[in-house]
Amino acid sequence: MSGPRVNSFFLGNSSGVNFSVILSPGDKETGKFEVADCTGSKRAGDWNLDVTPGMNTSKVTVSLTRNLELCLPNATDCCPSPLCVLETLQVLACRGSVRLAQLLIHAEIFANSSFAGNVSENATIIPNQAFQPLGSCPCNLTAGACDVRCCCDLECTPDLKQLFDGLCFTGVFGGDVNPPFDQLCSSQSMEYTPEWFPFLCVQSSLDNTPFLGYFYHGSTSTPKVPAFTVPLQTSPARLFTGYRRGDPIMTEENEYFTIPQQSLAGQCVGNAPVEYLQDFDVKCLTSLESYKEGLPHHVRINTGTADFIQQKVTYRIINDRSKFITESENLHPAKALCQNVTFAEHYTFICKDKNIEQVNVTVFLGSLCDGEILTQRFTAEFWSLKSTNGEELLENPGYQVGKTVRAANINASDPLGTLNIWQPAGRGLCASATYTPVLFGVDSYSGCILEVGINEDCSLLRGNVTEKLNSLIQATHIGKRDNSSYSDPDDWVEIRRVDPFNSDTNVSTGNLKGFCPDIPANLNIHIMFAEVGAVQGIPQQQILAVQISYSTVLWQFQCGLSCGNNLSFLPITASVQFIKVPAQPPVRKTRYHRIYVEFDCNQNDVCLQQLFYPLTRFYTGEPYSQCLAKGLLLAFLVLLAVIMSSPWFSKLWNR
């Protein structure tokens, strides 16, 4: 050790173990140390021994109590020489008279020194790093002392190096700051030398290596490709013909109407434009220090025909802040700085055709204090002017990716249904898990953990798991379209359910505990959809069928060291898969197409029918006149070859 304190650890139960420290001067002739007995104490000379017990590990600390300052004239309690302490200690762990563990410590501690001379104003000259490393011994971390396993440390004497002989640091950290690289012709460090190595190796000195030396950089040129940037439209055009789906909503000042929304990276953007007919529901985290007010509510909005309407704002006060405040760091909220801020904003756009007729805004206000984290919520919905019960705009009847799948309980007093998946929180237990709606076109996979005891009845367990899974689907039908009406049964498709197991069959496991087969732990939701048309160029997608099935697993209680009355965990999952099918059945291939498919030019790279394609008008690679001339020349050469290969031509040639 080279410092006044060193830590070690005793592994095992320290109950009844006596720790002691003993000074052990070695024999000057042989250099051997006497084996100490268990009669020592926790103090020896200027050394103290402290033990911090733990469960299965105890921390043992040996510390020096003397002063390490250099002696001034006529001073005591100090170090007379720079090498202040040079001693050998033994730390013993005994139970009674039996020695359990022994630690040998060689202490070589130098006195603390401070610079008392004049400071030179000359700047330190750093050598050229291309040819000379800044530190030739990176493992030399302690000034004036020997670093263990650092064989390049000049402060390590040969006697000290014998303590860690054969354990020196290797590589650059151990002092080999300029090793030969593998591509060097004289290098033999490659384990598997390729066959081409003698011909393609590098002949160079070690002054020019990947670790050290200059390299040829070559000339650089500025690329002429324009930067990947999209110019912002600082002055959008004024609308007179109405909005289309996806168009940004404009204000009276001919600027974008913005509401905080989430970006692709998941972060909230405060000045995100609102797109026409695009609903959203986002949550943003903020604190009192980073809180910023959004767009003022007195801003008038362009209806789409160069007319402007004023927002109708309703303010409400949030009394229960538990749904919005997710974290509190201040222990004394009475003394904290608080401010009334916006907790949530709900925008409702009443539309007719391509125009906005009315904008209703509900603002929820609350008190936010310093040190609290606020979860703000911003929602936007587009309603039809003819709608009286909050149904969405009828202009876009089909589903869009990311929209909530509509569910209903047909022939019930309350037809509103839900189709959800789990959104686990905390430990991921089913008891504390919340729900999130299924989004169209988004395949999902979620689950939670159910706590099960060893004495759990298998029938009750199956019923409990089935009840947990069925709680996700509180509906009998799914809407074919995004604007399906509750009063029209033809707008809905029935959910086809496949039971997890036959309830009439009694699965018996005998007297086995903690073992249950056929547990319906996986819920599979398959939704088939198809494209049925387009509105304003946007494909409209419709749900054709929905099937719900269960996958069973074999549950077995997992024991640790002992089963006892502990609880085991059973993971249950729910998956949603969207399957796209053709809107109409594909045309069946005739026997002719199945047999002669190899002659189809659209399915084969080589096609006999396209042999003379360059001579037709459909070929545009060259001018038609050149293609015709080349074709005639090729035909003449072929005809000439045929004539010259005939027998009568050879007879005529011989004459």
C-alpha positions as CSV (number, residue, x, y, z in Angstrom):
1,M,0.0,0.0,0.0
2,S,1.1,3.6,-0.8
3,G,-1.6,5.5,1.0
4,P,-2.7,6.0,4.6
5,R,-5.8,3.7,4.2
6,V,-6.4,0.4,2.5
7,N,-9.7,-1.7,2.3
8,S,-10.2,-5.4,2.0
9,F,-13.2,-7.7,2.3
10,F,-13.7,-10.9,4.4
11,L,-16.1,-13.3,2.6
12,G,-18.4,-15.4,4.8
13,N,-20.2,-15.1,8.1
14,S,-18.2,-12.8,10.5
15,S,-20.2,-13.8,13.6
16,G,-17.7,-14.8,16.3
17,V,-14.7,-13.9,14.2
18,N,-11.9,-11.8,15.8
19,F,-10.0,-9.5,13.6
20,S,-6.5,-8.2,14.6
21,V,-3.6,-6.3,13.1
22,I,0.1,-7.1,14.0
23,L,3.4,-5.5,13.0
24,S,5.6,-8.1,11.5
25,P,9.2,-7.0,10.9
26,G,10.9,-9.5,8.6
27,D,14.2,-11.2,9.2
28,K,17.0,-9.1,7.7
29,E,19.0,-12.1,6.6
30,T,16.3,-14.4,5.3
31,G,13.6,-11.9,4.5
32,K,11.0,-14.2,6.0
33,F,8.1,-13.2,8.2
34,E,7.1,-14.9,11.4
35,V,3.6,-16.4,11.4
36,A,1.5,-14.4,13.9
37,D,-1.0,-16.0,16.3
38,C,-4.5,-15.0,17.2
39,T,-3.7,-13.0,20.3
40,G,-3.4,-9.6,18.6
41,S,-5.7,-6.6,18.8
42,K,-7.2,-4.0,16.5
43,R,-4.4,-1.5,17.1
44,A,-0.7,-2.0,16.5
45,G,1.7,1.0,16.6
46,D,0.3,3.8,14.4
47,W,-2.2,1.5,12.7
48,N,-5.9,1.0,13.4
49,L,-8.2,-1.8,12.2
50,D,-11.9,-1.2,11.6
51,V,-14.4,-3.9,10.6
52,T,-17.8,-3.1,9.0
53,P,-19.9,-6.3,9.2
54,G,-22.4,-7.3,6.5
55,M,-24.7,-10.2,5.5
56,N,-22.0,-12.4,3.9
57,T,-19.2,-9.9,3.4
58,S,-17.4,-7.7,6.0
59,K,-15.3,-4.7,5.0
60,V,-11.9,-4.6,6.7
61,T,-10.2,-1.1,6.8
62,V,-6.6,-0.6,7.9
63,S,-5.7,3.1,8.4
64,L,-2.6,5.0,9.6
65,T,-3.1,7.5,12.4
66,R,0.2,9.4,12.4
67,N,1.0,12.7,10.7
68,L,2.6,12.5,7.2
69,E,4.0,16.0,7.0
70,L,7.7,16.6,6.6
71,C,9.5,17.7,9.8
72,L,10.4,21.4,10.2
73,P,13.3,22.4,12.5
74,N,12.6,21.5,16.1
75,A,9.2,19.8,15.2
76,T,7.8,16.5,16.4
77,D,5.0,14.2,15.3
78,C,6.2,14.4,11.7
79,C,8.2,12.5,9.1
80,P,12.0,13.0,9.4
81,S,12.6,11.8,5.8
82,P,10.6,11.6,2.6
83,L,10.1,7.9,3.1
84,C,7.9,8.2,6.1
85,V,6.6,4.7,6.7
86,L,8.2,1.4,5.7
87,E,6.5,-1.4,7.6
88,T,4.9,-4.8,7.1
89,L,1.6,-5.7,8.6
90,Q,-0.4,-8.9,9.1
91,V,-4.2,-8.8,9.4
92,L,-5.7,-12.0,10.9
93,A,-9.2,-13.3,11.1
94,C,-9.6,-15.9,13.8
95,R,-12.4,-17.9,15.4
96,G,-11.0,-18.7,18.8
97,S,-7.4,-19.9,18.2
98,V,-8.2,-21.1,14.6
99,R,-6.8,-18.8,11.9
100,L,-9.4,-18.4,9.1
101,A,-7.7,-15.8,6.9
102,Q,-4.5,-13.9,6.7
103,L,-3.6,-10.7,4.8
104,L,0.0,-9.5,4.4
105,I,0.4,-5.7,3.8
106,H,3.6,-4.0,2.8
107,A,3.3,-0.3,3.6
108,E,5.6,2.1,1.8
109,I,4.3,5.6,2.4
110,F,6.0,8.9,1.5
111,A,5.6,12.2,3.3
112,N,3.2,14.8,2.0
113,S,5.2,17.6,0.3
114,S,4.2,20.9,-1.1
115,F,6.1,23.1,-3.6
116,A,7.7,26.1,-1.8
117,G,9.9,27.5,-4.6
118,N,9.3,30.1,-7.3
119,V,6.8,29.2,-10.0
120,S,8.3,29.5,-13.5
121,E,6.4,31.3,-16.1
122,N,7.8,29.2,-18.9
123,A,5.1,27.1,-20.6
124,T,5.4,23.3,-20.5
125,I,6.7,22.0,-23.9
126,I,4.5,19.2,-25.0
127,P,6.3,16.9,-27.5
128,N,5.0,16.2,-30.9
129,Q,2.5,13.4,-30.4
130,A,3.0,12.1,-34.0
131,F,6.4,10.6,-33.0
132,Q,6.6,10.7,-29.2
133,P,3.9,9.7,-26.7
134,L,2.9,12.1,-24.0
135,G,3.2,9.3,-21.4
136,S,5.6,6.4,-21.9
137,C,4.2,4.6,-18.9
138,P,0.4,5.0,-18.6
139,C,0.1,2.7,-15.6
140,N,2.3,5.0,-13.5
141,L,-0.6,6.8,-11.7
142,T,1.0,7.6,-8.3
143,A,3.8,10.2,-8.0
144,G,6.7,9.2,-5.8
145,A,5.5,5.6,-5.2
146,C,5.5,2.3,-7.0
147,D,2.3,1.3,-8.7
148,V,1.5,-2.4,-8.3
149,R,1.8,-4.4,-11.6
150,C,3.3,-1.4,-13.4
151,C,6.7,-2.8,-14.4
152,C,7.6,0.4,-16.4
153,D,7.3,2.5,-13.3
154,L,10.9,3.7,-12.5
155,E,10.0,4.1,-8.9
156,C,9.5,0.4,-8.5
157,T,12.7,-1.2,-7.1
158,P,13.7,-4.7,-8.1
159,D,12.6,-6.0,-4.7
160,L,9.1,-4.6,-5.2
161,K,8.9,-5.9,-8.7
162,Q,9.4,-9.4,-7.3
163,L,6.1,-9.2,-5.5
164,F,4.1,-9.0,-8.8
165,D,6.6,-10.8,-11.1
166,G,4.8,-12.3,-14.1
167,L,1.6,-10.1,-13.4
168,C,2.7,-6.9,-15.1
169,F,0.2,-4.9,-17.2
170,T,0.5,-5.6,-20.9
171,G,-0.2,-3.5,-24.0
172,V,-0.3,0.2,-24.2
173,F,-1.3,0.6,-20.5
174,G,1.7,-1.4,-19.4
175,G,4.2,0.8,-21.3
176,D,4.2,-0.7,-24.8
177,V,2.9,2.5,-26.3
178,N,4.2,1.8,-29.8
179,P,3.6,-1.9,-30.5
180,P,4.1,-3.4,-34.0
181,F,0.8,-3.7,-35.9
182,D,-0.4,-6.8,-37.7
183,Q,0.0,-5.5,-41.2
184,L,3.8,-5.0,-40.7
185,C,5.9,-7.4,-42.7
186,S,8.1,-8.1,-39.7
187,S,5.2,-8.8,-37.4
188,Q,4.6,-12.3,-36.3
189,S,1.7,-11.6,-33.9
190,M,-1.1,-12.7,-36.2
191,E,-2.6,-16.0,-35.1
192,Y,-3.9,-16.9,-38.6
193,T,-1.7,-15.4,-41.3
194,P,-3.6,-15.2,-44.6
195,E,-2.0,-16.5,-47.8
196,W,-1.6,-13.1,-49.3
197,F,0.3,-11.6,-46.3
198,P,3.8,-11.8,-47.8
199,F,2.7,-9.9,-50.9
200,L,0.5,-7.3,-49.4
201,C,2.2,-6.5,-46.1
202,V,3.4,-3.0,-45.1
203,Q,7.2,-2.3,-44.9
204,S,7.5,0.7,-42.6
205,S,9.3,1.8,-39.5
206,L,7.7,2.0,-36.1
207,D,7.7,5.8,-36.3
208,N,4.9,5.6,-38.8
209,T,2.2,3.2,-37.3
210,P,-1.5,3.3,-36.5
211,F,-0.5,4.0,-32.9
212,L,2.1,6.7,-33.7
213,G,3.3,8.7,-36.7
214,Y,2.1,10.8,-39.5
215,F,-0.3,9.5,-42.1
216,Y,-1.1,10.7,-45.6
217,H,-4.4,12.5,-45.5
218,G,-4.7,13.4,-49.2
219,S,-6.6,16.4,-50.6
220,T,-10.2,16.9,-49.6
221,S,-12.9,18.4,-51.8
222,T,-16.2,19.9,-50.8
223,P,-19.1,17.8,-52.0
224,K,-21.4,19.4,-54.4
225,V,-24.4,17.5,-53.2
226,P,-26.8,19.9,-51.4
227,A,-27.2,19.5,-47.7
228,F,-30.1,17.3,-46.5
229,T,-32.3,20.2,-45.2
230,V,-35.8,21.1,-45.9
231,P,-36.5,24.8,-46.3
232,L,-39.1,26.1,-43.9
233,Q,-42.2,27.8,-45.3
234,T,-41.9,31.1,-43.4
235,S,-45.0,32.6,-45.2
236,P,-47.6,30.0,-45.9
237,A,-50.1,30.7,-48.6
238,R,-53.5,32.0,-47.5
239,L,-56.3,29.4,-47.8
240,F,-59.4,30.1,-49.9
241,T,-60.5,26.6,-51.1
242,G,-60.7,24.8,-47.7
243,Y,-58.6,22.3,-45.9
244,R,-57.6,18.8,-47.0
245,R,-56.7,16.0,-44.7
246,G,-53.2,16.6,-43.4
247,D,-53.1,20.3,-44.2
248,P,-51.7,22.6,-41.4
249,I,-54.3,24.8,-39.8
250,M,-53.6,28.5,-40.3
251,T,-54.2,31.6,-38.0
252,E,-55.2,35.1,-38.9
253,E,-51.6,36.2,-39.0
254,N,-51.0,33.6,-41.7
255,E,-49.0,31.4,-39.3
256,Y,-49.3,27.8,-38.2
257,F,-51.8,27.0,-35.4
258,T,-49.6,25.0,-33.0
259,I,-50.3,22.7,-30.0
260,P,-47.6,20.7,-28.2
261,Q,-47.2,17.3,-29.7
262,Q,-44.7,14.4,-29.7
263,S,-42.0,14.1,-32.3
264,L,-40.7,10.8,-33.8
265,A,-38.0,10.7,-31.1
266,G,-40.7,10.7,-28.4
267,Q,-39.9,14.3,-27.2
268,C,-42.5,17.0,-26.9
269,V,-42.4,19.8,-29.4
270,G,-44.1,23.0,-28.3
271,N,-44.6,24.6,-31.7
272,A,-46.0,21.6,-33.7
273,P,-48.6,22.5,-36.3
274,V,-52.1,21.0,-36.0
275,E,-53.0,18.9,-39.1
276,Y,-56.6,18.9,-40.4
277,L,-58.6,15.8,-39.5
278,Q,-55.7,14.3,-37.5
279,D,-56.7,13.6,-33.9
280,F,-54.0,13.2,-31.2
281,D,-53.7,12.7,-27.5
282,V,-50.2,13.4,-26.1
283,K,-48.6,13.7,-22.7
284,C,-45.6,15.9,-21.9
285,L,-43.4,16.0,-18.8
286,T,-42.4,19.4,-17.5
287,S,-41.3,21.2,-14.3
288,L,-41.8,24.7,-13.0
289,E,-38.3,25.7,-14.2
290,S,-38.9,24.5,-17.8
291,Y,-42.6,25.4,-18.1
292,K,-43.5,27.5,-21.1
293,E,-46.9,28.9,-22.1
294,G,-48.3,27.8,-25.4
295,L,-50.0,29.8,-28.2
296,P,-52.4,32.4,-26.7
297,H,-56.1,31.4,-26.9
298,H,-57.2,34.8,-28.3
299,V,-55.6,33.9,-31.7
300,R,-58.2,33.6,-34.4
301,I,-58.2,30.6,-36.7
302,N,-58.6,30.5,-40.5
303,T,-61.7,28.6,-41.4
304,G,-60.3,27.5,-44.8
305,T,-62.1,30.2,-46.8
306,A,-60.2,33.3,-45.7
307,D,-62.7,33.8,-42.8
308,F,-61.6,33.8,-39.2
309,I,-63.2,32.5,-36.1
310,Q,-62.4,33.1,-32.4
311,Q,-61.7,30.1,-30.0
312,K,-64.3,29.5,-27.3
313,V,-62.3,28.8,-24.2
314,T,-63.6,27.3,-21.0
315,Y,-61.4,27.2,-17.9
316,R,-61.6,24.6,-15.1
317,I,-59.7,24.1,-11.9
318,I,-57.9,20.8,-11.1
319,N,-58.3,20.0,-7.4
320,D,-57.0,16.4,-7.4
321,R,-53.5,16.7,-8.7
322,S,-52.5,13.0,-8.2
323,K,-53.2,12.2,-11.9
324,F,-50.9,14.9,-13.1
325,I,-48.1,15.2,-10.5
326,T,-45.9,12.1,-11.0
327,E,-42.9,13.0,-8.8
328,S,-42.2,15.4,-5.9
329,E,-38.8,16.2,-4.7
330,N,-39.7,19.0,-2.2
331,L,-40.3,17.8,1.3
332,H,-41.9,21.1,2.5
333,P,-44.4,22.1,-0.2
334,A,-45.7,24.9,2.1
335,K,-42.4,26.8,1.7
336,A,-42.0,26.0,-2.0
337,L,-42.6,28.5,-4.8
338,C,-45.9,27.6,-6.6
339,Q,-47.6,28.9,-9.8
340,N,-50.8,28.4,-11.6
341,V,-50.1,26.6,-14.9
342,T,-51.9,24.6,-17.6
343,F,-52.4,21.0,-16.7
344,A,-54.4,19.9,-19.8
345,E,-55.9,21.4,-22.9
346,H,-58.7,19.7,-24.9
347,Y,-59.4,21.1,-28.4
348,T,-62.6,20.2,-30.3
349,F,-62.8,21.3,-34.0
350,I,-66.3,21.4,-35.5
351,C,-65.9,20.9,-39.2
352,K,-68.2,20.9,-42.2
353,D,-66.9,19.7,-45.6
354,K,-63.5,21.3,-45.9
355,N,-64.0,24.2,-43.5
356,I,-63.7,24.7,-39.7
357,E,-66.9,26.1,-38.3
358,Q,-66.1,26.3,-34.6
359,V,-63.2,25.6,-32.1
360,N,-63.9,24.8,-28.5
361,V,-61.1,24.7,-26.0
362,T,-61.2,23.4,-22.4
363,V,-58.3,24.4,-20.3
364,F,-57.6,22.7,-17.0
365,L,-55.5,24.8,-14.6
366,G,-53.7,23.8,-11.4
367,S,-50.9,24.7,-9.0
368,L,-47.4,23.5,-9.8
369,C,-44.7,23.9,-7.1
370,D,-41.0,24.0,-7.4
371,G,-39.5,20.4,-7.4
372,E,-42.6,18.7,-8.8
373,I,-42.8,17.0,-12.2
374,L,-46.0,17.7,-14.2
375,T,-47.5,15.4,-16.8
376,Q,-49.3,17.8,-19.2
377,R,-52.0,16.4,-21.6
378,F,-53.0,17.9,-24.9
379,T,-55.8,16.4,-27.1
380,A,-57.5,17.4,-30.3
381,E,-60.6,16.0,-31.9
382,F,-62.4,16.8,-35.2
383,W,-66.2,16.5,-35.2
384,S,-68.8,16.8,-37.9
385,L,-71.2,19.7,-37.7
386,K,-74.1,17.3,-38.2
387,S,-72.9,15.1,-35.3
388,T,-75.0,15.4,-32.1
389,N,-73.4,12.6,-30.0
390,G,-69.7,13.3,-30.6
391,E,-69.2,11.0,-33.6
392,E,-66.2,11.9,-35.7
393,L,-66.1,13.4,-39.2
394,L,-68.0,11.4,-41.8
395,E,-65.7,12.6,-44.7
396,N,-63.1,9.9,-43.9
397,P,-65.1,6.7,-43.2
398,G,-62.1,4.3,-43.3
399,Y,-59.5,3.6,-40.6
400,Q,-56.2,5.3,-40.6
401,V,-53.0,3.8,-39.1
402,G,-52.8,4.9,-35.5
403,K,-56.5,5.5,-34.9
404,T,-58.3,3.7,-32.1
405,V,-60.2,0.6,-33.1
406,R,-63.9,1.1,-32.3
407,A,-65.7,-1.5,-30.2
408,A,-69.3,-1.8,-29.2
409,N,-71.8,-4.0,-27.3
410,I,-74.6,-4.3,-29.7
411,N,-78.1,-4.8,-28.3
412,A,-77.0,-3.4,-24.9
413,S,-78.3,-0.4,-23.1
414,D,-74.8,1.1,-23.2
415,P,-73.4,0.2,-26.6
416,L,-69.9,1.7,-25.9
417,G,-67.3,-1.0,-25.7
418,T,-63.5,-1.2,-25.3
419,L,-60.7,-3.2,-26.9
420,N,-57.5,-2.8,-24.9
421,I,-54.1,-4.2,-24.1
422,W,-52.1,-3.9,-20.9
423,Q,-49.8,-1.1,-20.1
424,P,-47.8,-2.4,-17.1
425,A,-46.4,-0.1,-14.5
426,G,-44.2,-0.5,-11.5
427,R,-43.3,-4.1,-10.9
428,G,-45.4,-5.2,-13.9
429,L,-48.1,-7.0,-11.8
430,C,-51.6,-7.5,-13.2
431,A,-53.1,-5.9,-10.1
432,S,-51.5,-2.5,-10.8
433,A,-51.5,-2.6,-14.7
434,T,-53.5,-0.1,-16.6
435,Y,-55.0,-0.3,-20.1
436,T,-54.2,1.3,-23.4
437,P,-56.5,1.1,-26.5
438,V,-55.7,-1.0,-29.5
439,L,-54.6,1.2,-32.4
440,F,-55.4,0.3,-36.0
441,G,-52.5,-1.1,-38.0
442,V,-50.2,-1.3,-35.0
443,D,-49.2,-4.8,-34.1
444,S,-48.8,-4.9,-30.3
445,Y,-47.5,-7.3,-27.6
446,S,-48.0,-6.7,-23.9
447,G,-48.5,-8.6,-20.7
448,C,-48.4,-8.6,-16.9
449,I,-47.4,-10.9,-14.1
450,L,-50.0,-12.8,-11.9
451,E,-49.0,-13.9,-8.4
452,V,-49.9,-17.5,-7.8
453,G,-49.5,-19.6,-4.6
454,I,-48.3,-23.2,-4.4
455,N,-51.7,-24.4,-3.2
456,E,-53.6,-22.7,-6.0
457,D,-56.5,-24.7,-7.4
458,C,-56.0,-25.3,-11.1
459,S,-59.7,-24.7,-12.0
460,L,-59.8,-21.4,-10.1
461,L,-56.4,-20.4,-11.7
462,R,-57.8,-21.0,-15.2
463,G,-60.9,-19.0,-14.4
464,N,-58.8,-16.2,-12.9
465,V,-56.5,-16.0,-15.9
466,T,-59.4,-16.1,-18.3
467,E,-61.2,-13.3,-16.4
468,K,-58.0,-11.2,-16.6
469,L,-57.7,-11.7,-20.3
470,N,-61.4,-11.1,-21.0
471,S,-61.2,-7.8,-19.1
472,L,-59.3,-6.5,-22.1
473,I,-62.2,-7.1,-24.4
474,Q,-65.4,-5.5,-23.1
475,A,-67.2,-5.7,-26.5
476,T,-69.1,-8.1,-28.7
477,H,-68.5,-6.3,-32.1
478,I,-65.8,-4.2,-33.8
479,G,-66.5,-1.3,-36.1
480,K,-65.9,-1.9,-39.7
481,R,-65.1,1.7,-40.3
482,D,-64.0,4.6,-38.2
483,N,-67.4,6.2,-38.3
484,S,-69.5,3.1,-37.7
485,S,-72.9,4.0,-36.2
486,Y,-74.2,2.3,-33.1
487,S,-77.7,2.2,-34.6
488,D,-76.7,0.3,-37.8
489,P,-75.8,-3.3,-37.1
490,D,-74.3,-3.6,-40.6
491,D,-71.5,-1.3,-39.6
492,W,-70.1,-3.8,-37.2
493,V,-68.5,-7.3,-37.3
494,E,-68.9,-9.8,-34.5
495,I,-65.9,-10.9,-32.5
496,R,-65.4,-14.6,-33.2
497,R,-64.1,-16.2,-30.0
498,V,-62.3,-19.6,-29.8
499,D,-62.6,-20.9,-26.2
500,P,-59.3,-21.7,-24.5
501,F,-60.4,-25.2,-23.4
502,N,-63.4,-27.4,-23.2
503,S,-65.2,-26.5,-20.0
504,D,-66.8,-30.0,-19.9
505,T,-63.5,-31.7,-19.6
506,N,-62.1,-32.0,-16.1
507,V,-58.3,-31.9,-16.2
508,S,-57.1,-33.7,-13.1
509,T,-53.5,-33.5,-11.8
510,G,-54.0,-35.9,-8.9
511,N,-52.5,-34.7,-5.6
512,L,-49.7,-32.7,-7.2
513,K,-49.3,-29.2,-5.9
514,G,-47.9,-26.3,-7.9
515,F,-48.6,-28.0,-11.2
516,C,-51.4,-27.0,-13.6
517,P,-51.7,-27.8,-17.3
518,D,-53.7,-26.0,-20.0
519,I,-53.6,-22.5,-18.5
520,P,-54.8,-20.0,-21.1
521,A,-52.0,-17.6,-20.5
522,N,-51.8,-16.0,-24.0
523,L,-54.5,-14.0,-25.7
524,N,-54.3,-13.7,-29.5
525,I,-56.3,-11.0,-31.3
526,H,-56.3,-11.3,-35.1
527,I,-57.8,-8.5,-37.1
528,M,-58.3,-8.8,-40.8
529,F,-58.7,-5.7,-42.9
530,A,-58.6,-4.6,-46.6
531,E,-58.4,-1.4,-48.7
532,V,-61.9,-0.7,-50.0
533,G,-61.3,2.7,-51.7
534,A,-59.8,6.1,-51.4
535,V,-61.0,9.6,-50.2
536,Q,-59.1,12.5,-51.7
537,G,-56.4,10.1,-52.6
538,I,-56.1,8.7,-49.1
539,P,-56.6,4.9,-49.0
540,Q,-59.6,3.9,-46.9
541,Q,-59.2,0.6,-44.9
542,Q,-62.0,-1.5,-43.4
543,I,-62.0,-4.2,-40.9
544,L,-63.5,-7.5,-42.3
545,A,-63.2,-9.9,-39.4
546,V,-61.9,-10.3,-35.8
547,Q,-60.9,-13.5,-34.1
548,I,-59.8,-14.1,-30.5
549,S,-58.0,-17.2,-29.5
550,Y,-56.1,-18.5,-26.5
551,S,-52.8,-20.3,-26.2
552,T,-52.3,-22.6,-23.2
553,V,-49.2,-23.2,-21.2
554,L,-48.1,-25.6,-18.5
555,W,-47.7,-23.7,-15.2
556,Q,-45.3,-25.1,-12.5
557,F,-44.5,-23.6,-9.2
558,Q,-40.9,-22.3,-9.1
559,C,-39.2,-22.9,-5.8
560,G,-36.0,-21.4,-4.5
561,L,-34.1,-23.0,-1.6
562,S,-37.4,-23.9,0.0
563,C,-41.0,-23.7,-1.3
564,G,-42.8,-22.8,1.9
565,N,-45.7,-20.4,1.4
566,N,-43.9,-18.1,-1.1
567,L,-45.6,-16.9,-4.3
568,S,-44.7,-17.8,-7.8
569,F,-45.2,-15.7,-10.9
570,L,-47.3,-16.5,-14.0
571,P,-46.8,-14.2,-17.0
572,I,-49.9,-13.7,-19.1
573,T,-49.7,-11.9,-22.4
574,A,-51.9,-10.4,-25.1
575,S,-50.9,-9.9,-28.7
576,V,-52.6,-8.0,-31.5
577,Q,-51.9,-8.8,-35.2
578,F,-53.4,-7.0,-38.2
579,I,-53.6,-9.1,-41.3
580,K,-54.2,-7.4,-44.7
581,V,-56.3,-9.4,-47.1
582,P,-57.4,-8.5,-50.7
583,A,-60.7,-6.6,-50.9
584,Q,-61.8,-9.1,-53.5
585,P,-60.8,-12.8,-54.0
586,P,-57.9,-13.1,-56.5
587,V,-58.7,-14.4,-60.0
588,R,-58.0,-18.1,-60.2
589,K,-55.4,-19.1,-62.7
590,T,-56.5,-21.2,-65.6
591,R,-54.8,-24.4,-66.6
592,Y,-53.2,-22.6,-69.5
593,H,-51.5,-20.1,-67.2
594,R,-50.3,-22.8,-64.8
595,I,-48.7,-24.8,-67.6
596,Y,-47.2,-22.1,-69.8
597,V,-46.1,-19.7,-67.0
598,E,-42.5,-20.1,-68.2
599,F,-43.4,-18.3,-71.4
600,D,-44.7,-15.3,-69.5
601,C,-42.4,-12.4,-70.2
602,N,-43.4,-10.6,-67.0
603,Q,-42.2,-13.5,-64.8
604,N,-39.0,-14.6,-66.6
605,D,-35.7,-12.8,-67.3
606,V,-35.4,-14.5,-70.7
607,C,-38.3,-14.2,-73.1
608,L,-38.4,-15.5,-76.7
609,Q,-41.1,-13.1,-77.6
610,Q,-38.9,-10.1,-76.9
611,L,-36.1,-11.2,-79.1
612,F,-36.8,-8.4,-81.6
613,Y,-37.8,-5.9,-79.0
614,P,-34.9,-3.5,-80.0
615,L,-36.4,-3.2,-83.5
616,T,-39.9,-2.2,-82.3
617,R,-41.2,1.3,-81.6
618,F,-41.4,0.5,-77.8
619,Y,-37.6,0.5,-77.5
620,T,-36.4,4.1,-76.6
621,G,-32.8,3.4,-75.8
622,E,-31.6,4.6,-79.2
623,P,-33.2,6.5,-82.1
624,Y,-35.4,4.3,-84.2
625,S,-33.4,4.9,-87.4
626,Q,-30.2,3.6,-85.8
627,C,-31.9,0.6,-84.4
628,L,-33.4,-0.2,-87.9
629,A,-30.0,0.2,-89.6
630,K,-28.3,-2.0,-87.1
631,G,-31.0,-4.6,-87.4
632,L,-30.8,-4.6,-91.2
633,L,-27.0,-5.0,-91.0
634,L,-27.3,-7.9,-88.6
635,A,-29.9,-9.5,-90.9
636,F,-27.5,-9.1,-93.9
637,L,-24.6,-10.7,-91.9
638,V,-26.8,-13.6,-90.9
639,L,-28.0,-14.1,-94.5
640,L,-24.4,-13.9,-95.7
641,A,-23.3,-16.6,-93.2
642,V,-26.1,-18.9,-94.3
643,I,-25.2,-18.5,-98.0
644,M,-21.5,-19.1,-97.4
645,S,-22.2,-22.2,-95.4
646,S,-24.3,-23.9,-98.1
647,P,-22.7,-26.7,-100.3
648,W,-23.4,-25.1,-103.6
649,F,-21.6,-21.9,-102.5
650,S,-18.4,-24.0,-101.8
651,K,-18.7,-25.6,-105.3
652,L,-19.1,-22.2,-106.9
653,W,-16.1,-21.0,-104.9
654,N,-13.9,-23.9,-106.1
655,R,-14.7,-23.1,-109.7
